[in-house]
Amino acid sequence: MAKMERYRKQAKLLARWDEERNYSVGEKLRLIPRYQHLTDVEVLDMPMPLTLAQEVVAVEAGFASWAERKQSVDNVAMVRNADTSQPTLSHVTPILFVRDVACAADFYAAKLGFEIDFLHGKPPFYGAVSRGRACLHLRHVGEPNFAALAQREPSLILATIEVLNVKALYAEYENRGAVFAQKLVQQAWGGLDFQVRDPDGNTISFVEYRRNC
């Protein structure tokens, strides 16, 4: 719930920025497809109710809507209250090997829009970053043991993150100056995905799966 409260504060801050005519609001609002055509001036000339600010914050975090963001919190509560008489697998957290944990965390924050959850040690030897419901852990190693292999195998994916509206995320990462290991591709198996390689050679796939009606 602490994370949900942080999102609420971010939404209120965004609404305040709009009142103050902060031009950075335009970049954030254009993450929502129906507002992609608006200029910064046009964004500031339109009203920014709290509900819209909440939608922007949710989309920026990788959710389709504020309601989905809230539902994710409810799902966590359901898992905590679930019947524990039978083993239940809830989620998996990839651990990426990096040479500098702090630098790696900064990369994921600056280029991929993740939040730095924690850095452990001085200097840090372990850390975590997250965006929406996706979480990656970072572990220090002197030299990633797969670095040479990754150079020979361009499709060696270390983590796959499912995304709603992967096209919008791809556009965001283009604006952030991210370097793509694979640009946006419609795969024969139905997925629409792109890949980003971090400075340590870890390739992360962001994919939107085709849903059958």
C-alpha positions in Angstrom: 0.0 0.0 0.0 3.0 2.3 0.5 3.7 2.1 -3.2 0.1 2.9 -4.0 0.3 6.0 -1.9 3.4 7.0 -3.8 1.5 6.8 -7.0 -1.3 9.0 -5.6 1.3 11.6 -4.6 2.8 11.5 -8.1 -0.6 12.1 -9.6 -1.3 15.1 -7.4 2.2 16.4 -8.2 1.5 16.1 -11.9 -1.8 18.0 -11.6 0.0 20.7 -9.7 2.7 20.9 -12.4 -0.1 21.4 -15.0 -1.5 24.3 -12.9 2.0 25.8 -12.8 2.3 25.3 -16.6 5.3 23.0 -16.4 6.1 22.0 -20.0 7.3 18.5 -18.8 3.6 17.6 -18.4 3.2 17.3 -22.2 5.8 14.5 -22.5 4.0 12.5 -19.8 0.5 13.0 -21.2 1.6 11.9 -24.7 2.3 8.5 -23.3 -1.4 8.0 -23.6 -2.2 7.2 -27.2 -5.2 9.5 -27.6 -3.1 12.5 -26.6 0.0 11.8 -28.7 -0.9 14.4 -31.3 -1.0 17.3 -28.8 1.8 19.9 -28.4 3.1 21.0 -25.1 1.1 24.2 -25.3 -2.1 22.4 -26.2 -1.6 20.1 -23.2 -1.2 23.0 -20.8 -4.3 24.7 -22.3 -6.5 21.7 -21.5 -7.8 20.8 -18.0 -5.9 18.2 -16.0 -8.3 16.6 -13.5 -6.9 14.3 -10.9 -8.4 11.3 -12.7 -6.4 12.1 -15.8 -3.2 12.7 -13.8 -3.8 9.2 -12.2 -4.2 7.7 -15.6 -0.9 9.2 -16.8 1.0 7.9 -13.7 -0.5 4.5 -14.2 0.5 4.3 -17.9 4.0 5.6 -17.1 4.3 2.7 -14.6 3.3 0.2 -17.2 -0.4 -0.2 -16.5 -3.3 0.3 -18.9 -5.2 2.4 -16.5 -5.5 3.6 -12.8 -8.1 0.9 -12.2 -5.6 -1.8 -13.3 -3.0 -0.2 -11.0 -5.4 -0.5 -8.1 -6.3 -4.1 -9.1 -2.7 -5.1 -8.9 -2.7 -4.0 -5.3 -5.8 -6.1 -4.7 -4.2 -9.1 -6.3 -1.3 -8.8 -4.0 -3.7 -8.8 -1.0 -5.5 -11.9 -2.4 -2.2 -13.8 -2.6 -1.4 -12.9 0.9 -4.8 -14.1 2.1 -4.8 -17.2 -0.1 -5.2 -20.7 1.2 -1.6 -21.9 2.1 -2.5 -25.6 2.5 -1.2 -26.1 -1.1 2.0 -24.6 -2.5 1.2 -21.5 -4.7 3.8 -19.9 -7.0 3.1 -16.1 -7.1 5.9 -14.5 -9.1 9.5 -14.8 -10.3 12.3 -12.2 -9.9 15.2 -12.3 -12.4 18.6 -11.6 -10.9 20.9 -9.9 -13.4 24.7 -10.0 -13.1 26.3 -6.6 -13.4 29.7 -5.1 -12.9 28.5 -2.0 -11.1 25.2 -2.2 -9.3 24.7 1.6 -8.8 25.5 2.3 -12.4 23.2 -0.5 -13.6 20.4 0.9 -11.4 20.9 4.4 -12.8 20.7 2.9 -16.4 17.3 1.2 -15.7 16.0 4.4 -14.0 17.2 6.9 -16.6 16.7 4.9 -19.8 13.9 2.5 -19.0 11.8 4.4 -16.5 12.3 2.0 -13.6 12.4 3.1 -9.9 15.3 2.2 -7.7 13.8 0.2 -4.9 17.0 -0.3 -2.9 20.8 -0.5 -3.1 22.5 -2.7 -0.5 26.1 -2.2 0.6 28.8 0.5 0.3 29.5 0.3 -2.5 26.3 -1.5 -3.5 26.7 -5.2 -4.3 23.0 -5.9 -4.6 20.0 -3.9 -5.6 16.5 -3.9 -7.1 14.6 -1.8 -9.7 10.9 -2.0 -10.6 8.3 -0.5 -12.8 4.7 -1.4 -12.5 4.6 -5.1 -11.5 8.0 -5.9 -13.1 10.9 -6.2 -10.8 14.6 -6.9 -11.6 17.3 -7.6 -9.0 20.9 -6.6 -9.7 23.9 -8.6 -8.3 27.5 -7.5 -8.5 30.0 -9.8 -10.2 33.6 -9.0 -11.3 32.9 -10.0 -14.8 29.6 -11.3 -16.1 30.3 -14.9 -17.0 27.9 -14.8 -20.0 29.4 -11.6 -21.5 31.3 -13.4 -24.3 28.4 -15.7 -24.9 26.0 -12.8 -25.2 28.2 -11.3 -27.9 27.9 -14.5 -29.9 24.2 -15.0 -29.2 22.4 -11.8 -29.9 19.0 -13.3 -28.9 20.2 -14.5 -25.5 17.3 -13.0 -23.4 17.8 -12.8 -19.6 14.3 -11.6 -18.7 11.0 -11.2 -20.5 8.5 -8.5 -19.3 4.9 -8.6 -20.5 3.6 -5.1 -21.4 0.2 -3.6 -22.1 0.5 -1.2 -25.0 4.1 -2.1 -26.0 4.0 0.4 -28.9 3.7 3.3 -26.4 6.5 1.9 -24.3 8.7 1.5 -27.4 8.0 5.2 -28.3 8.9 6.2 -24.8 12.2 4.4 -24.8 13.0 5.9 -28.2 12.5 9.4 -26.7 14.7 8.4 -23.7 17.5 7.4 -26.1 17.5 3.7 -25.3 19.6 1.5 -27.5 17.6 -1.4 -28.9 19.0 -4.9 -29.3 15.9 -5.6 -31.4 13.4 -3.0 -32.7 9.7 -3.5 -32.4 8.8 -6.7 -34.3 5.5 -8.6 -34.9 6.5 -12.2 -34.2 5.1 -15.2 -36.1 4.0 -16.7 -32.8 1.8 -13.7 -32.1 3.8 -11.6 -29.8 4.8 -8.0 -30.5 8.1 -7.3 -28.9 11.3 -5.4 -28.7 14.6 -5.9 -26.8 16.9 -3.6 -24.9 20.5 -4.6 -23.9 21.9 -3.0 -20.7 25.5 -1.9 -20.4 26.5 -5.3 -19.0 25.1 -7.3 -21.9 21.8 -8.3 -20.3 19.1 -8.4 -22.9 15.6 -7.6 -21.7 12.6 -8.4 -23.9 9.4 -6.3 -23.6 6.4 -8.2 -25.2 2.7 -7.8 -25.7 1.0 -11.1 -26.3 -1.9 -11.5 -28.7 -5.0 -12.3 -26.7 -7.6 -14.7 -28.2 -11.2 -13.5 -27.8 
